Amino acid sequence: MTVLILTRSDDNECVVNVTRAVEARGGSVFRVDTDLFPTELRLGVLLRPGGAARWLERGAGRELERVDLDRVTAVWHRRLNVGAAIPADMAPDLREASRKESRRALLGAVGSLDAFVLDPEARIRRAENKELQLRLAASLGLLTPRTLITNDPDAVRAFAADCEGGIVAKMLSSFAVRDPQGRESVVFTSPVAPADLEDLDGLRYAPMTFQERVPKHLELRVTVVGERAFAASIDSASRAGAEVDWRRKGLDLVEEWRTFELPEEARLRILALMDALGLNYGALDLVLTPDDRLVLLEVNPAGEFFWLERAPGLPISDALADVLLGRVPRRGDARAGGLG
Protein backbone atom coordinates (compact mmCIF):
# COMPACT_ATOMS: atom_id res chain seq x y z
CA MET A 1 0.00 0.00 0.00
CA THR A 2 1.29 3.44 -0.93
CA VAL A 3 0.45 6.63 0.95
CA LEU A 4 0.94 10.00 -0.74
CA ILE A 5 1.63 12.82 1.75
CA LEU A 6 0.88 16.32 0.48
CA THR A 7 2.91 18.72 2.61
CA ARG A 8 5.63 21.38 2.35
CA SER A 9 9.38 21.22 2.80
CA ASP A 10 9.37 23.26 6.02
CA ASP A 11 6.80 21.04 7.74
CA ASN A 12 7.57 19.72 11.21
CA GLU A 13 8.21 16.25 12.64
CA CYS A 14 4.60 15.10 12.16
CA VAL A 15 5.31 13.98 8.59
CA VAL A 16 8.40 12.02 9.65
CA ASN A 17 6.51 10.37 12.51
CA VAL A 18 3.56 9.33 10.34
CA THR A 19 5.93 8.08 7.63
CA ARG A 20 7.69 5.86 10.16
CA ALA A 21 4.37 4.56 11.46
CA VAL A 22 3.15 3.72 7.94
CA GLU A 23 6.42 1.96 7.06
CA ALA A 24 6.36 0.02 10.35
CA ARG A 25 3.00 -1.38 9.25
CA GLY A 26 4.32 -2.50 5.86
CA GLY A 27 3.20 0.48 3.80
CA SER A 28 5.27 2.89 1.72
CA VAL A 29 5.22 6.69 1.57
CA PHE A 30 5.88 9.19 -1.19
CA ARG A 31 6.27 12.68 0.26
CA VAL A 32 5.18 15.55 -1.98
CA ASP A 33 6.60 18.88 -0.82
CA THR A 34 4.11 20.98 -2.72
CA ASP A 35 6.26 24.12 -2.52
CA LEU A 36 8.78 22.33 -4.77
CA PHE A 37 6.25 21.75 -7.54
CA PRO A 38 6.79 22.49 -10.40
CA THR A 39 10.41 23.61 -9.89
CA GLU A 40 11.80 20.30 -8.56
CA LEU A 41 8.97 17.79 -8.84
CA ARG A 42 7.83 16.51 -12.23
CA LEU A 43 4.24 15.49 -12.91
CA GLY A 44 2.93 13.49 -15.85
CA VAL A 45 -0.69 12.80 -16.74
CA LEU A 46 -1.33 10.84 -19.93
CA LEU A 47 -4.98 10.55 -20.91
CA ARG A 48 -5.88 8.22 -23.76
CA PRO A 49 -8.75 6.01 -24.88
CA GLY A 50 -9.01 3.02 -22.62
CA GLY A 51 -7.10 4.39 -19.68
CA ALA A 52 -4.75 6.91 -18.14
CA ALA A 53 -1.28 7.06 -16.63
CA ARG A 54 -0.28 9.49 -13.87
CA TRP A 55 3.07 9.81 -12.14
CA LEU A 56 5.24 12.06 -10.00
CA GLU A 57 9.03 11.99 -9.89
CA ARG A 58 12.00 13.88 -8.50
CA GLY A 59 15.75 13.66 -8.88
CA ALA A 60 17.58 12.01 -11.78
CA GLY A 61 19.79 9.02 -12.55
CA ARG A 62 20.39 6.81 -9.54
CA GLU A 63 18.68 9.42 -7.36
CA LEU A 64 15.45 9.23 -9.34
CA GLU A 65 12.34 8.63 -7.23
CA ARG A 66 9.06 7.95 -8.98
CA VAL A 67 5.56 7.05 -7.88
CA ASP A 68 2.82 5.65 -10.06
CA LEU A 69 -0.13 7.68 -8.82
CA ASP A 70 -2.60 5.02 -9.88
CA ARG A 71 -1.03 2.69 -7.31
CA VAL A 72 -1.59 5.17 -4.47
CA THR A 73 -4.09 3.79 -1.96
CA ALA A 74 -4.37 6.79 0.38
CA VAL A 75 -3.56 10.49 0.48
CA TRP A 76 -2.82 12.55 3.59
CA HIS A 77 -3.81 16.12 2.84
CA ARG A 78 -1.42 17.67 5.34
CA ARG A 79 -0.21 21.08 4.02
CA LEU A 80 -0.29 22.91 0.68
CA ASN A 81 2.01 25.62 -0.66
CA VAL A 82 2.09 24.86 -4.39
CA GLY A 83 4.53 26.89 -6.46
CA ALA A 84 6.24 28.67 -3.58
CA ALA A 85 9.68 28.07 -5.12
CA ILE A 86 8.80 29.72 -8.41
CA PRO A 87 11.29 32.62 -8.68
CA ALA A 88 10.11 35.67 -6.76
CA ASP A 89 11.56 38.00 -9.39
CA MET A 90 9.25 36.67 -12.08
CA ALA A 91 6.70 39.21 -13.32
CA PRO A 92 3.93 39.17 -10.66
CA ASP A 93 1.11 38.32 -13.08
CA LEU A 94 3.11 35.50 -14.67
CA ARG A 95 4.17 34.14 -11.28
CA GLU A 96 0.59 34.11 -10.05
CA ALA A 97 -0.55 32.41 -13.26
CA SER A 98 2.21 29.79 -12.87
CA ARG A 99 1.19 29.06 -9.28
CA LYS A 100 -2.49 28.74 -10.20
CA GLU A 101 -1.75 26.44 -13.14
CA SER A 102 0.60 24.34 -11.02
CA ARG A 103 -2.00 23.98 -8.26
CA ARG A 104 -4.69 22.96 -10.74
CA ALA A 105 -2.41 20.42 -12.40
CA LEU A 106 -1.17 18.81 -9.18
CA LEU A 107 -4.48 18.71 -7.36
CA GLY A 108 -6.25 17.68 -10.56
CA ALA A 109 -3.99 14.67 -10.92
CA VAL A 110 -4.30 13.64 -7.28
CA GLY A 111 -7.99 14.48 -7.17
CA SER A 112 -8.79 12.06 -10.00
CA LEU A 113 -7.36 9.07 -8.14
CA ASP A 114 -9.45 6.27 -6.70
CA ALA A 115 -7.83 6.60 -3.29
CA PHE A 116 -8.88 7.37 0.27
CA VAL A 117 -8.10 10.93 1.39
CA LEU A 118 -7.55 12.20 4.90
CA ASP A 119 -9.23 14.65 4.36
CA PRO A 120 -10.52 15.96 0.99
CA GLU A 121 -9.75 19.66 0.60
CA ALA A 122 -13.39 20.52 -0.07
CA ARG A 123 -14.35 19.05 3.31
CA ILE A 124 -11.49 20.83 5.07
CA ARG A 125 -12.57 24.18 3.61
CA ARG A 126 -16.20 23.57 4.59
CA ALA A 127 -15.20 22.51 8.11
CA GLU A 128 -13.12 25.68 8.56
CA ASN A 129 -16.38 27.64 8.61
CA LYS A 130 -16.56 28.69 12.28
CA GLU A 131 -20.23 29.57 12.12
CA LEU A 132 -21.02 26.12 10.75
CA GLN A 133 -18.87 24.43 13.41
CA LEU A 134 -20.61 26.17 16.28
CA ARG A 135 -24.10 25.68 14.86
CA LEU A 136 -23.56 21.96 14.32
CA ALA A 137 -21.92 21.56 17.73
CA ALA A 138 -24.83 23.24 19.51
CA SER A 139 -27.34 21.10 17.61
CA LEU A 140 -25.50 17.99 18.86
CA GLY A 141 -25.65 19.06 22.50
CA LEU A 142 -22.12 20.46 22.86
CA LEU A 143 -21.82 23.68 24.84
CA THR A 144 -20.48 26.64 22.85
CA PRO A 145 -19.81 30.27 23.84
CA ARG A 146 -22.07 33.08 22.73
CA THR A 147 -20.45 34.44 19.59
CA LEU A 148 -20.78 37.59 17.51
CA ILE A 149 -19.19 38.06 14.07
CA THR A 150 -19.58 41.63 12.92
CA ASN A 151 -18.14 44.86 11.55
CA ASP A 152 -20.70 46.94 13.49
CA PRO A 153 -19.19 48.74 16.53
CA ASP A 154 -22.59 49.26 18.14
CA ALA A 155 -23.34 45.54 17.94
CA VAL A 156 -20.03 44.80 19.69
CA ARG A 157 -20.79 47.22 22.52
CA ALA A 158 -24.26 45.74 23.00
CA PHE A 159 -22.80 42.22 22.99
CA ALA A 160 -20.16 43.19 25.56
CA ALA A 161 -22.81 44.69 27.82
CA ASP A 162 -24.73 41.39 27.67
CA CYS A 163 -21.69 39.27 28.63
CA GLU A 164 -21.09 39.85 32.33
CA GLY A 165 -17.80 37.94 32.36
CA GLY A 166 -16.34 40.01 29.54
CA ILE A 167 -15.56 39.18 25.92
CA VAL A 168 -12.57 38.22 23.79
CA ALA A 169 -11.74 39.05 20.18
CA LYS A 170 -10.41 36.61 17.60
CA MET A 171 -10.17 36.17 13.85
CA LEU A 172 -11.92 33.65 11.62
CA SER A 173 -8.62 32.69 9.97
CA SER A 174 -5.09 32.18 11.26
CA PHE A 175 -2.53 34.66 10.05
CA ALA A 176 0.42 36.79 11.11
CA VAL A 177 1.19 40.48 10.61
CA ARG A 178 4.59 42.12 10.09
CA ASP A 179 5.83 45.41 11.46
CA PRO A 180 7.88 47.86 9.35
CA GLN A 181 11.05 45.96 10.35
CA GLY A 182 9.61 42.71 8.99
CA ARG A 183 9.11 41.10 12.40
CA GLU A 184 6.21 38.67 12.43
CA SER A 185 3.49 38.65 15.07
CA VAL A 186 0.75 36.03 15.28
CA VAL A 187 -2.77 37.30 15.91
CA PHE A 188 -3.94 35.56 19.10
CA THR A 189 -7.26 35.57 20.92
CA SER A 190 -7.25 38.72 23.09
CA PRO A 191 -9.44 40.14 25.86
CA VAL A 192 -11.50 43.19 24.99
CA ALA A 193 -11.06 45.97 27.56
CA PRO A 194 -13.53 48.83 28.10
CA ALA A 195 -11.10 51.18 26.35
CA ASP A 196 -11.14 48.90 23.30
CA LEU A 197 -14.89 49.32 23.00
CA GLU A 198 -14.37 53.05 22.49
CA ASP A 199 -12.04 52.49 19.55
CA LEU A 200 -13.63 50.08 17.09
CA ASP A 201 -13.09 52.09 13.91
CA GLY A 202 -10.91 49.32 12.50
CA LEU A 203 -14.03 47.20 11.99
CA ARG A 204 -14.69 49.34 8.90
CA TYR A 205 -11.90 47.43 7.18
CA ALA A 206 -12.46 43.90 8.47
CA PRO A 207 -15.08 42.18 10.63
CA MET A 208 -13.96 40.38 13.77
CA THR A 209 -15.26 37.58 15.92
CA PHE A 210 -16.22 38.27 19.53
CA GLN A 211 -17.04 35.61 22.10
CA GLU A 212 -18.10 35.66 25.70
CA ARG A 213 -15.11 34.96 27.93
CA VAL A 214 -15.47 31.44 29.32
CA PRO A 215 -14.01 30.87 32.80
CA LYS A 216 -11.20 28.31 32.63
CA HIS A 217 -10.07 25.54 34.89
CA LEU A 218 -8.21 23.76 32.07
CA GLU A 219 -7.81 24.15 28.32
CA LEU A 220 -8.22 20.98 26.28
CA ARG A 221 -6.97 19.84 22.90
CA VAL A 222 -8.92 16.89 21.57
CA THR A 223 -7.38 15.29 18.49
CA VAL A 224 -9.77 13.04 16.58
CA VAL A 225 -8.37 10.43 14.18
CA GLY A 226 -11.03 8.24 12.64
CA GLU A 227 -13.09 6.92 15.54
CA ARG A 228 -10.46 7.66 18.19
CA ALA A 229 -10.36 10.83 20.30
CA PHE A 230 -7.12 11.74 22.09
CA ALA A 231 -7.56 14.37 24.79
CA ALA A 232 -4.89 16.44 26.53
CA SER A 233 -5.17 19.33 28.98
CA ILE A 234 -3.08 22.31 30.04
CA ASP A 235 -3.43 24.60 33.05
CA SER A 236 -2.90 27.75 31.00
CA ALA A 237 -4.37 30.01 33.67
CA SER A 238 -1.36 29.35 35.88
CA ARG A 239 1.08 30.87 33.35
CA ALA A 240 1.22 34.64 33.03
CA GLY A 241 0.44 35.69 29.48
CA ALA A 242 -1.36 32.45 28.58
CA GLU A 243 -4.57 33.01 30.52
CA VAL A 244 -6.68 33.84 27.44
CA ASP A 245 -4.82 31.92 24.71
CA TRP A 246 -2.31 29.20 25.62
CA ARG A 247 -0.60 29.61 22.24
CA ARG A 248 0.99 32.87 23.43
CA LYS A 249 3.26 30.73 25.63
CA GLY A 250 2.98 27.58 23.54
CA LEU A 251 6.69 26.68 23.50
CA ASP A 252 7.00 27.26 27.24
CA LEU A 253 4.05 24.97 27.92
CA VAL A 254 5.02 22.05 25.66
CA GLU A 255 6.11 19.78 28.51
CA GLU A 256 3.13 20.62 30.70
CA TRP A 257 0.38 18.95 28.69
CA ARG A 258 -1.27 15.98 30.43
CA THR A 259 -3.62 13.26 29.24
CA PHE A 260 -7.27 13.94 29.96
CA GLU A 261 -10.09 11.42 30.14
CA LEU A 262 -13.09 12.69 28.24
CA PRO A 263 -16.49 11.89 29.68
CA GLU A 264 -18.13 9.30 27.42
CA GLU A 265 -21.06 11.58 26.58
CA ALA A 266 -18.69 14.35 25.45
CA ARG A 267 -16.60 11.89 23.41
CA LEU A 268 -19.66 10.61 21.56
CA ARG A 269 -20.89 14.13 20.82
CA ILE A 270 -17.47 15.13 19.51
CA LEU A 271 -17.43 12.09 17.21
CA ALA A 272 -20.95 13.00 16.07
CA LEU A 273 -19.67 16.49 15.20
CA MET A 274 -16.87 14.95 13.14
CA ASP A 275 -19.49 12.80 11.41
CA ALA A 276 -21.47 15.93 10.56
CA LEU A 277 -18.36 17.64 9.18
CA GLY A 278 -17.28 14.51 7.31
CA LEU A 279 -13.77 14.63 8.76
CA ASN A 280 -11.46 11.76 9.68
CA TYR A 281 -9.09 14.20 11.37
CA GLY A 282 -9.63 17.28 13.48
CA ALA A 283 -8.06 19.12 16.40
CA LEU A 284 -10.66 20.63 18.71
CA ASP A 285 -10.09 23.33 21.31
CA LEU A 286 -12.27 23.19 24.42
CA VAL A 287 -12.40 24.73 27.89
CA LEU A 288 -13.16 22.91 31.11
CA THR A 289 -14.81 25.44 33.40
CA PRO A 290 -14.38 25.53 37.21
CA ASP A 291 -17.84 23.95 37.51
CA ASP A 292 -16.83 21.06 35.18
CA ARG A 293 -18.61 22.15 32.01
CA LEU A 294 -16.91 21.37 28.69
CA VAL A 295 -17.24 24.24 26.21
CA LEU A 296 -16.18 23.87 22.57
CA LEU A 297 -14.33 26.87 21.15
CA GLU A 298 -13.49 25.67 17.63
CA VAL A 299 -12.49 22.83 15.33
CA ASN A 300 -9.19 22.93 13.42
CA PRO A 301 -9.70 20.50 10.51
CA ALA A 302 -5.94 20.35 9.79
CA GLY A 303 -4.64 21.39 13.21
CA GLU A 304 -1.19 20.64 14.59
CA PHE A 305 -0.44 17.81 16.98
CA PHE A 306 3.35 17.35 17.13
CA TRP A 307 3.77 18.61 20.69
CA LEU A 308 1.17 16.18 22.00
CA GLU A 309 3.36 13.27 20.90
CA ARG A 310 6.23 14.71 22.95
CA ALA A 311 4.15 15.31 26.05
CA PRO A 312 2.00 13.63 27.16
CA GLY A 313 2.97 11.12 24.45
CA LEU A 314 -0.31 10.55 22.61
CA PRO A 315 0.03 7.99 19.76
CA ILE A 316 -1.52 10.23 17.11
CA SER A 317 0.90 9.28 14.30
CA ASP A 318 0.14 5.59 14.88
CA ALA A 319 -3.59 6.30 14.69
CA LEU A 320 -3.14 8.28 11.46
CA ALA A 321 -1.15 5.43 9.93
CA ASP A 322 -3.89 2.96 10.85
CA VAL A 323 -6.56 5.09 9.17
CA LEU A 324 -4.44 5.76 6.07
CA LEU A 325 -3.74 2.06 5.64
CA GLY A 326 -7.36 1.07 6.23
CA ARG A 327 -6.54 -0.99 9.32
CA VAL A 328 -9.39 0.65 11.29
CA PRO A 329 -12.84 2.04 10.35
CA ARG A 330 -12.84 5.31 8.42
CA ARG A 331 -15.42 8.04 8.50
CA GLY A 332 -17.56 8.30 5.39
CA ASP A 333 -16.52 7.89 1.78
CA ALA A 334 -13.52 10.22 1.59
CA ARG A 335 -12.23 9.72 -1.92
CA ALA A 336 -9.60 11.73 -3.75
CA GLY A 337 -12.19 13.33 -6.04
CA GLY A 338 -12.91 15.83 -3.26
CA LEU A 339 -9.45 17.38 -3.45
CA GLY A 340 -9.78 19.58 -6.47
C-alpha positions in Angstrom: 0.0 0.0 0.0 1.3 3.4 -0.9 0.4 6.6 0.9 0.9 10.0 -0.7 1.6 12.8 1.7 0.9 16.3 0.5 2.9 18.7 2.6 5.6 21.4 2.4 9.4 21.2 2.8 9.4 23.3 6.0 6.8 21.0 7.7 7.6 19.7 11.2 8.2 16.3 12.6 4.6 15.1 12.2 5.3 14.0 8.6 8.4 12.0 9.6 6.5 10.4 12.5 3.6 9.3 10.3 5.9 8.1 7.6 7.7 5.9 10.2 4.4 4.6 11.5 3.1 3.7 7.9 6.4 2.0 7.1 6.4 0.0 10.3 3.0 -1.4 9.2 4.3 -2.5 5.9 3.2 0.5 3.8 5.3 2.9 1.7 5.2 6.7 1.6 5.9 9.2 -1.2 6.3 12.7 0.3 5.2 15.5 -2.0 6.6 18.9 -0.8 4.1 21.0 -2.7 6.3 24.1 -2.5 8.8 22.3 -4.8 6.2 21.7 -7.5 6.8 22.5 -10.4 10.4 23.6 -9.9 11.8 20.3 -8.6 9.0 17.8 -8.8 7.8 16.5 -12.2 4.2 15.5 -12.9 2.9 13.5 -15.8 -0.7 12.8 -16.7 -1.3 10.8 -19.9 -5.0 10.5 -20.9 -5.9 8.2 -23.8 -8.8 6.0 -24.9 -9.0 3.0 -22.6 -7.1 4.4 -19.7 -4.7 6.9 -18.1 -1.3 7.1 -16.6 -0.3 9.5 -13.9 3.1 9.8 -12.1 5.2 12.1 -10.0 9.0 12.0 -9.9 12.0 13.9 -8.5 15.8 13.7 -8.9 17.6 12.0 -11.8 19.8 9.0 -12.6 20.4 6.8 -9.5 18.7 9.4 -7.4 15.4 9.2 -9.3 12.3 8.6 -7.2 9.1 8.0 -9.0 5.6 7.1 -7.9 2.8 5.6 -10.1 -0.1 7.7 -8.8 -2.6 5.0 -9.9 -1.0 2.7 -7.3 -1.6 5.2 -4.5 -4.1 3.8 -2.0 -4.4 6.8 0.4 -3.6 10.5 0.5 -2.8 12.5 3.6 -3.8 16.1 2.8 -1.4 17.7 5.3 -0.2 21.1 4.0 -0.3 22.9 0.7 2.0 25.6 -0.7 2.1 24.9 -4.4 4.5 26.9 -6.5 6.2 28.7 -3.6 9.7 28.1 -5.1 8.8 29.7 -8.4 11.3 32.6 -8.7 10.1 35.7 -6.8 11.6 38.0 -9.4 9.3 36.7 -12.1 6.7 39.2 -13.3 3.9 39.2 -10.7 1.1 38.3 -13.1 3.1 35.5 -14.7 4.2 34.1 -11.3 0.6 34.1 -10.0 -0.6 32.4 -13.3 2.2 29.8 -12.9 1.2 29.1 -9.3 -2.5 28.7 -10.2 -1.8 26.4 -13.1 0.6 24.3 -11.0 -2.0 24.0 -8.3 -4.7 23.0 -10.7 -2.4 20.4 -12.4 -1.2 18.8 -9.2 -4.5 18.7 -7.4 -6.3 17.7 -10.6 -4.0 14.7 -10.9 -4.3 13.6 -7.3 -8.0 14.5 -7.2 -8.8 12.1 -10.0 -7.4 9.1 -8.1 -9.5 6.3 -6.7 -7.8 6.6 -3.3 -8.9 7.4 0.3 -8.1 10.9 1.4 -7.5 12.2 4.9 -9.2 14.6 4.4 -10.5 16.0 1.0 -9.7 19.7 0.6 -13.4 20.5 -0.1 -14.3 19.0 3.3 -11.5 20.8 5.1 -12.6 24.2 3.6 -16.2 23.6 4.6 -15.2 22.5 8.1 -13.1 25.7 8.6 -16.4 27.6 8.6 -16.6 28.7 12.3 -20.2 29.6 12.1 -21.0 26.1 10.8 -18.9 24.4 13.4 -20.6 26.2 16.3 -24.1 25.7 14.9 -23.6 22.0 14.3 -21.9 21.6 17.7 -24.8 23.2 19.5 -27.3 21.1 17.6 -25.5 18.0 18.9 -25.6 19.1 22.5 -22.1 20.5 22.9 -21.8 23.7 24.8 -20.5 26.6 22.8 -19.8 30.3 23.8 -22.1 33.1 22.7 -20.4 34.4 19.6 -20.8 37.6 17.5 -19.2 38.1 14.1 -19.6 41.6 12.9 -18.1 44.9 11.5 -20.7 46.9 13.5 -19.2 48.7 16.5 -22.6 49.3 18.1 -23.3 45.5 17.9 -20.0 44.8 19.7 -20.8 47.2 22.5 -24.3 45.7 23.0 -22.8 42.2 23.0 -20.2 43.2 25.6 -22.8 44.7 27.8 -24.7 41.4 27.7 -21.7 39.3 28.6 -21.1 39.8 32.3 -17.8 37.9 32.4 -16.3 40.0 29.5 -15.6 39.2 25.9 -12.6 38.2 23.8 -11.7 39.1 20.2 -10.4 36.6 17.6 -10.2 36.2 13.9 -11.9 33.7 11.6 -8.6 32.7 10.0 -5.1 32.2 11.3 -2.5 34.7 10.0 0.4 36.8 11.1 1.2 40.5 10.6 4.6 42.1 10.1 5.8 45.4 11.5 7.9 47.9 9.3 11.0 46.0 10.4 9.6 42.7 9.0 9.1 41.1 12.4 6.2 38.7 12.4 3.5 38.6 15.1 0.8 36.0 15.3 -2.8 37.3 15.9 -3.9 35.6 19.1 -7.3 35.6 20.9 -7.2 38.7 23.1 -9.4 40.1 25.9 -11.5 43.2 25.0 -11.1 46.0 27.6 -13.5 48.8 28.1 -11.1 51.2 26.3 -11.1 48.9 23.3 -14.9 49.3 23.0 -14.4 53.0 22.5 -12.0 52.5 19.5 -13.6 50.1 17.1 -13.1 52.1 13.9 -10.9 49.3 12.5 -14.0 47.2 12.0 -14.7 49.3 8.9 -11.9 47.4 7.2 -12.5 43.9 8.5 -15.1 42.2 10.6 -14.0 40.4 13.8 -15.3 37.6 15.9 -16.2 38.3 19.5 -17.0 35.6 22.1 -18.1 35.7 25.7 -15.1 35.0 27.9 -15.5 31.4 29.3 -14.0 30.9 32.8 -11.2 28.3 32.6 -10.1 25.5 34.9 -8.2 23.8 32.1 -7.8 24.1 28.3 -8.2 21.0 26.3 -7.0 19.8 22.9 -8.9 16.9 21.6 -7.4 15.3 18.5 -9.8 13.0 16.6 -8.4 10.4 14.2 -11.0 8.2 12.6 -13.1 6.9 15.5 -10.5 7.7 18.2 -10.4 10.8 20.3 -7.1 11.7 22.1 -7.6 14.4 24.8 -4.9 16.4 26.5 -5.2 19.3 29.0 -3.1 22.3 30.0 -3.4 24.6 33.0 -2.9 27.8 31.0 -4.4 30.0 33.7 -1.4 29.3 35.9 1.1 30.9 33.4 1.2 34.6 33.0 0.4 35.7 29.5 -1.4 32.4 28.6 -4.6 33.0 30.5 -6.7 33.8 27.4 -4.8 31.9 24.7 -2.3 29.2 25.6 -0.6 29.6 22.2 1.0 32.9 23.4 3.3 30.7 25.6 3.0 27.6 23.5 6.7 26.7 23.5 7.0 27.3 27.2 4.1 25.0 27.9 5.0 22.0 25.7 6.1 19.8 28.5 3.1 20.6 30.7 0.4 18.9 28.7 -1.3 16.0 30.4 -3.6 13.3 29.2 -7.3 13.9 30.0 -10.1 11.4 30.1 -13.1 12.7 28.2 -16.5 11.9 29.7 -18.1 9.3 27.4 -21.1 11.6 26.6 -18.7 14.3 25.4 -16.6 11.9 23.4 -19.7 10.6 21.6 -20.9 14.1 20.8 -17.5 15.1 19.5 -17.4 12.1 17.2 -20.9 13.0 16.1 -19.7 16.5 15.2 -16.9 14.9 13.1 -19.5 12.8 11.4 -21.5 15.9 10.6 -18.4 17.6 9.2 -17.3 14.5 7.3 -13.8 14.6 8.8 -11.5 11.8 9.7 -9.1 14.2 11.4 -9.6 17.3 13.5 -8.1 19.1 16.4 -10.7 20.6 18.7 -10.1 23.3 21.3 -12.3 23.2 24.4 -12.4 24.7 27.9 -13.2 22.9 31.1 -14.8 25.4 33.4 -14.4 25.5 37.2 -17.8 24.0 37.5 -16.8 21.1 35.2 -18.6 22.1 32.0 -16.9 21.4 28.7 -17.2 24.2 26.2 -16.2 23.9 22.6 -14.3 26.9 21.2 -13.5 25.7 17.6 -12.5 22.8 15.3 -9.2 22.9 13.4 -9.7 20.5 10.5 -5.9 20.4 9.8 -4.6 21.4 13.2 -1.2 20.6 14.6 -0.4 17.8 17.0 3.4 17.4 17.1 3.8 18.6 20.7 1.2 16.2 22.0 3.4 13.3 20.9 6.2 14.7 22.9 4.2 15.3 26.1 2.0 13.6 27.2 3.0 11.1 24.4 -0.3 10.6 22.6 0.0 8.0 19.8 -1.5 10.2 17.1 0.9 9.3 14.3 0.1 5.6 14.9 -3.6 6.3 14.7 -3.1 8.3 11.5 -1.1 5.4 9.9 -3.9 3.0 10.9 -6.6 5.1 9.2 -4.4 5.8 6.1 -3.7 2.1 5.6 -7.4 1.1 6.2 -6.5 -1.0 9.3 -9.4 0.7 11.3 -12.8 2.0 10.4 -12.8 5.3 8.4 -15.4 8.0 8.5 -17.6 8.3 5.4 -16.5 7.9 1.8 -13.5 10.2 1.6 -12.2 9.7 -1.9 -9.6 11.7 -3.7 -12.2 13.3 -6.0 -12.9 15.8 -3.3 -9.4 17.4 -3.5 -9.8 19.6 -6.5 
